[in-house]
Amino acid sequence: MRQFRILDYIIIFVLSFVFFIIQIIGAPTLGTVLGVILFAAGVSLVLGTITNLIRLLFRKVES
């Protein structure tokens, strides 16, 4: 499985954020469902990225 690049996370987060805004404004049900799913996916990916960056920092500190 290939590693996500930072750009991938940025694109996914922006997409999920856009869907989240659409949901807030009041979209059809499909938009709301997609917005919730994509926003949750974006948040979890961003949290995963932060976790990976912290791990990398700790590895560099240890070595």
C-alpha positions as YAML, in Angstrom:
chain: A
units: angstrom
residues:
- id: 1
  name: MET
  ca: [0.00, 0.00, 0.00]
- id: 2
  name: ARG
  ca: [1.52, 3.31, -1.04]
- id: 3
  name: GLN
  ca: [1.98, 6.05, 1.52]
- id: 4
  name: PHE
  ca: [-0.27, 9.07, 1.35]
- id: 5
  name: ARG
  ca: [1.54, 12.25, 0.45]
- id: 6
  name: ILE
  ca: [0.70, 15.48, 2.29]
- id: 7
  name: LEU
  ca: [-0.94, 16.77, -0.90]
- id: 8
  name: ASP
  ca: [-3.35, 13.82, -0.86]
- id: 9
  name: TYR
  ca: [-4.43, 14.73, 2.67]
- id: 10
  name: ILE
  ca: [-4.89, 18.38, 1.72]
- id: 11
  name: ILE
  ca: [-7.07, 17.48, -1.29]
- id: 12
  name: ILE
  ca: [-9.19, 15.05, 0.74]
- id: 13
  name: PHE
  ca: [-9.57, 17.53, 3.59]
- id: 14
  name: VAL
  ca: [-10.60, 20.36, 1.24]
- id: 15
  name: LEU
  ca: [-13.15, 18.11, -0.49]
- id: 16
  name: SER
  ca: [-14.60, 16.97, 2.84]
- id: 17
  name: PHE
  ca: [-14.69, 20.58, 4.07]
- id: 18
  name: VAL
  ca: [-16.59, 21.67, 0.94]
- id: 19
  name: PHE
  ca: [-19.14, 18.90, 1.43]
- id: 20
  name: PHE
  ca: [-19.42, 19.86, 5.11]
- id: 21
  name: ILE
  ca: [-20.24, 23.48, 4.14]
- id: 22
  name: ILE
  ca: [-22.80, 22.23, 1.61]
- id: 23
  name: GLN
  ca: [-24.36, 20.18, 4.39]
- id: 24
  name: ILE
  ca: [-24.53, 23.19, 6.73]
- id: 25
  name: ILE
  ca: [-26.16, 25.38, 4.05]
- id: 26
  name: GLY
  ca: [-28.82, 22.71, 3.64]
- id: 27
  name: ALA
  ca: [-28.31, 20.31, 0.76]
- id: 28
  name: PRO
  ca: [-30.46, 17.38, -0.38]
- id: 29
  name: THR
  ca: [-30.19, 14.19, 1.67]
- id: 30
  name: LEU
  ca: [-27.53, 12.75, -0.66]
- id: 31
  name: GLY
  ca: [-25.31, 15.78, -0.18]
- id: 32
  name: THR
  ca: [-25.72, 15.57, 3.58]
- id: 33
  name: VAL
  ca: [-24.85, 11.87, 3.71]
- id: 34
  name: LEU
  ca: [-21.84, 12.37, 1.43]
- id: 35
  name: GLY
  ca: [-20.80, 15.39, 3.46]
- id: 36
  name: VAL
  ca: [-20.87, 13.50, 6.74]
- id: 37
  name: ILE
  ca: [-18.98, 10.51, 5.29]
- id: 38
  name: LEU
  ca: [-16.35, 12.63, 3.54]
- id: 39
  name: PHE
  ca: [-15.92, 14.96, 6.52]
- id: 40
  name: ALA
  ca: [-15.45, 12.01, 8.87]
- id: 41
  name: ALA
  ca: [-12.98, 10.44, 6.42]
- id: 42
  name: GLY
  ca: [-11.11, 13.73, 6.07]
- id: 43
  name: VAL
  ca: [-10.89, 14.26, 9.82]
- id: 44
  name: SER
  ca: [-9.66, 10.71, 10.45]
- id: 45
  name: LEU
  ca: [-7.07, 11.05, 7.66]
- id: 46
  name: VAL
  ca: [-5.81, 14.35, 9.04]
- id: 47
  name: LEU
  ca: [-5.59, 12.87, 12.54]
- id: 48
  name: GLY
  ca: [-3.75, 9.89, 11.03]
- id: 49
  name: THR
  ca: [-1.32, 12.23, 9.29]
- id: 50
  name: ILE
  ca: [-0.62, 14.11, 12.52]
- id: 51
  name: THR
  ca: [-0.06, 10.80, 14.32]
- id: 52
  name: ASN
  ca: [2.35, 9.62, 11.62]
- id: 53
  name: LEU
  ca: [4.27, 12.91, 11.71]
- id: 54
  name: ILE
  ca: [4.61, 12.66, 15.51]
- id: 55
  name: ARG
  ca: [5.88, 9.07, 15.14]
- id: 56
  name: LEU
  ca: [8.43, 10.18, 12.55]
- id: 57
  name: LEU
  ca: [9.61, 12.96, 14.87]
- id: 58
  name: PHE
  ca: [10.00, 10.51, 17.76]
- id: 59
  name: ARG
  ca: [11.98, 8.11, 15.54]
- id: 60
  name: LYS
  ca: [14.33, 10.93, 14.53]
- id: 61
  name: VAL
  ca: [14.74, 11.97, 18.17]
- id: 62
  name: GLU
  ca: [15.52, 8.40, 19.24]
- id: 63
  name: SER
  ca: [18.15, 7.82, 16.54]
...
